[in-house]
Amino acid sequence: MHIPDGYLSPSTCAGFYAASVPFWYAALRRLRHALHTRMLPLLSVFSAFSFVIMMFNLPLPGGTTGHAVGMGVSAIVLGPWASILAISIALVIQAVFFGDGGITAIGANCFNMAIAGSLVAYAVYRVAAYRAAIGSTRRVVAAGLAGYLAINTAALLAAVEFGVQPLFFHDAAGSPLYAPYPLAVSIPAMMIGHLTIAGLAELIISAGLVAWLQRTDPGLLERTAPDAAAGPSVRKLWLGLAVLLVLTPLGILAVGGAWGEWSARDFADPQVRRQIAAASANHAPPQRAPSGLQRLSTIWTAPLSGYAPAFIRNAPIGYLVSAAAGTSLILLCGLLLKQLLPDRRRRRKTFIEKTTTTLARALQHAFFAEETANSGGFLQRLDPRVKLVGIGSLIAATVAVHQLWMLAAILALAVVLARLSRITLRNLSTRVWIAVLVFTGAIALPAIFLTPGEAIYRLPVLGWPVTSQGLRSAALLFLRAETTATLSVLLILTTLWPHLLHALRFFRVPVVVVVLLGMTYRYIFLLLETAREISESREARQVGVMQPADRRRLAAATAGVLLSKSLWVSGEVHMAMLARGFRGEVYLLEDLRLRWNDWLPLGALTAIAAAAIWFGR
Amino acid sequence: MTDLAFEVRDVSYRYQQVPALDGLSLEIRRGERVALLGANGSGKSTLLRLLAALHFPDRGDILYFGESLSERRLQDEEFFFRFRRRVGVVFQNPDIQLFNPSVFDEVAFGPLQLRWPRDQIRGRVYETLETMGISRLADRAPHRLSGGEKKRVALASVLVLDPEILLLDEPAAALDPGSQSQITDFLVSWGGGSKTVVTATHDLDTLEDIADRCYVLENGKVAGEGAPLAILHDVPLLERTKLVRPHHHVHDPSAPQPGPHPHLHRRP
């Protein structure tokens, strides 16, 4: 669900940044007064809570585990606007500090999960709970539903973002330059996992935590309850939900052919043209098909062509069959590579053990990052603003270039910078390269067969064609993901978090946002420690095998204990802030001057990035 | 100007429906070092927060140098800054007190909030870190510090403002004996005896070092008051308020037998 760097084109990324900014701005404006009160620590602690809850492995039917994002419960407790900020802040810290989700994709990830997720969760909850009493079961059910629909909306948006990439961004030979699969593959591949695993995890967390709050702190549910003063009317929310449904590409999918995937011939057929126009808010489609579309219309039948029986060569059925084949191939690759993961054990780990391991790994990562940042290599000595701009522009260049050799050159530069900054190749491979290999590998591998084009080799028994376009596309995706991940890990391994925050102020990020980022980061560690203690003590007391229902109850209760602790912390922090003179305004001590010897590396890094974009077009 | 830093008059306060203070009255003179003794739940932490004007009494009144500490009074910006500047609070749990991303930012938070001139703040922060012996921690993140280091940073974050009145909640709790004595020594020498220090504690070992006078609290009321030595010798009071456990032991058999009696163990 966290879209990494390199899967979306630069223009898509920029578009989603632009789409998210008005929501962030509106949220900050709406909360301007609230942020002067207890809301400031509450928001940051909630953001930290959401971060930690993303690391909770929840037991699901069928013996699998999944994790939630926490947008359901945050929209219910904080209201939609504060929830947008809280989840966005958690996502930014994940992307920048833990490399989970790309830096260029922060706009898209925030739009999907923080903005759409919070708004959907809030609207569904208000509509479904209607005027039920605070303590009623109906609210628990409504919360579960809100979480489930919110995470699936976010997943669908991500799937659509992936799915439109090959249509708009491909080279002259037809190799997709970014995410290689069209909507017919990307939507089922994303949704199968989210409608079952991740959706259920979010459902359990939302419902479980609302039930927990009903018993421990019902006052917190009042903000979004019937008599909340400034809440919009339920009728308006119904209307909002209806609009969302219409906007949802799923709805459009049901109307006609997949939105944006009309066949080249459709552009000539007057009736289809009317349908397209209706589905795209009355914008008339171009007279001629976009050139790429012509080539891509064969994508479905690529691996099967020539072997498929006649009825599959029939366009609509062939479309469905190859979409299904593509989806299952991706899922299969994912499962296979997961089996190859290094920490495979003979005994299956319980969900509690998994959670403990994840939490410990996050703490260990932070520890390692701080050690390296203090070790005094080449990048460590640079001003954080120089690094932010310099490495940021290299990441942007990596996403923008279309030549494999240029990607390899940037990766080589990143490795050289890493060596100069006392980061060993061994560390890079264990921390970055293997993880990207597994994740992006699972996604890139099937593209070799699924992308239509010239077959340069056929698999012996299956007869699947390996196309040159597919190879190039998979190689682009893979190299891009490795390079951006290496660069972003360089940034965080050589920069102390407080310095990075000060650098943000230089770029006119509002003080309150910088303070929220700082407090959230601080409390992530407190909550990680607390969560680990809770998990470990559960582990220690765990005897025998638990029933599935008990496991889920235990997981929800653990999250509940953590939530109560988080809320207590936020109240206490507010006291501590008041005691030292907090009156609603926050200030930072900033020194915005750049030393002259900072300009040289800044100029060098940005010049390299610009040259890379120019020569790597 | 009155010589009473705080005058607590018949104050009651309920904390989440549970009575925490129940008609409590006491006085703290300027320049005095006072210990608030009491078992867990006796109300000493709550009282400290009321003195710090973080909570306000449900009933009764608290006077700060003769002025009533009410929610309304604190709304006044001029009074708010004057009060926060002069009254520092160190919370029991340093994880609560340290909410900034680095030690430097933590110590700079108070001066920034009180809108000191910016060019002074940097120097003053380094000076304070130096005094507390934690200059090398300036860039560290609070979550990476040891318990003793966290406590020092928490103290530094308050002392940077050079308050006249310091309110301490269990300053030595959960510290190893070495760190405990360092903190105690620091507090003993701090301000050369001209500062008002109110310490909530249940640690009797350091009582004489940190206080000139003690109040013993029980169920939200004052159960006893006096000089540290007098309180330490009032064994029935200490037993009743659960500050010591009743405890028998046998003396050297060759010495005259005094018979079983309640005892306090004091360190030499």
Interface residues (C-beta under 8 A of the other chain):
Chain A: P41 A366 F367 E370 N374 L496 W497 P498 H499 L501 G518 M519 Y521 R522 Y523 F525 L526 E529 V569 E572 V573 M575 A576 M577 L578 A579 R580 G581 F582 R583 E585 V586 Y587 L588 L589
Chain B: R49 A52 L54 E77 F80 F81 R84 R85 G88 V89 F91 N93 D95 I96 Q97 L98 F99 N100 P101 S102 F104 D105 A108 F109 G110 L112 Q113 L114 R115 R118 I121 R122 D139 R140 A141 P142 H143 R144 S157 V158 L161
